């Protein structure tokens, strides 16, 4: 079977799309990396919150709570900032890959338009004789 005749629904068609880079899978991979990164950020945040609460509980009196509260607030703010930065970086990579896909579609459209224009000019005219 020729490569151009494969369908997207057949098992061989999916393999062919994967092997020929006709369909980019980077978007799905970046999505998985994004969720994994959010998990790591959540673990870091929980450890900072635990450190702040542990510091507050270990120390006696008000001094422990005065030391633990800034650690807790700083940890939550750092976790929010890391989450926003992680989201922005993943969106940047997805935008780059979408631009690549759009450029590929524009190139195919231009190639089809050029082929149609050349076919129109090469069409023999019939004479009335």
N, C-alpha and C positions, 0 to 999 in steps of 0.2 A: 504494500500500500504506500503510495507516495506521501511525503510529509504534508503536502497541502490538502490531502483528502481526509485526514484524520479529523474526527469530531471531538468536541470538548467533553462529551459525555462518556466516551469510551475510555476504558482503562489505559489503553495505549496512548490515547490523546492527552491524558493528564500527564503521563510520563514524558511525552514529547514536548508539551508546554514547559515542563520543569527543566528538561535537558537543553532546550533551545532558548531559554530566557524570554519567551514570548509573554509570559506572565511573571511579574516580579513578586516574590514572596517576602521581600524585605519588610513590607508593611505589617504583615502578620508577626514576623519575628520581632520587630520593634515593639509591637503591642505586648508580646510576652516578656520582653526585656523591661518594658515600662512597669508591668505589674510586679515583676521580680524586684525591681529597684524600689518600688513603693513598699514592698515587704521588708527590704533591708532598712529603709528609712523608718518604718514603723518599729522595727527592732531597736534601732538606735534611739528613737524617741522614748520607747518604753524603758530602755536602760537609763536614760537621762532622768526620766520621771522617777524611776526607782531609786536612783542615786540621790535625788533631791529629797524624796520622802524618807529614805534611809538616814540621810544626814540629819534631817529634822527629828527623827525618832531616837537616834543614838545620843544626841546631845540633850543635856538636861535643861529644862526651862525654856525661856523665850529666845535665848541665843541660838539654839538649834533651829527653831522655826524661822528666825531672821536670816540664818544662813541657807536654809533649805528652800525658802520661797524664791529667792533670785535664781537659784539653780533650776528649780521647777519651771519658772516663767521663761528663763533663757532657753531651756531645753525645748519647750513648746514652740517658742518663736523660731528657734533654729530648725525644728522639724517642719514648721510651716514654710520657711524659706527654702529648705532643701526640696520639699515637695513641689513648690512652684518652679524652681530651677530644673528639677528633673523632668517635669511636664514640658517645660519650654524646650529643653534639649531634644526630647523625643519628638515633639511636634516639628521641630526644625528638620530632623532627619526624615520624617514622613513627608514634609513639604518638598524636600529635595527629591525624593523618589516619585512623588506625584508630578513634579515638574518634568522629570525624565519620562514618565508615561505620557504626559501631554505632548511633549516634543516628539515622541515616537508616533503618536496618532497624527500630529500635524505633518510629519514627514510622509506617512502613508497616504494621507489625503493629497498632498502635493504630488507624490509619485503617480497616484491614480489620475489626477487632473492633467498631468503632463502626458501620460499614456493616452488619455482620451483625446487630448488636443492633437497629438501626433497621429492617432488613428483617424481623426477627422480630416487632417490635411493630406494623408496618404491615400484616402479613399479615391479610387479611380472614377472619373466622371464618364457617363455614357454619352455617346454622341447621338444626335438625332438622325444621322445619315442612314 
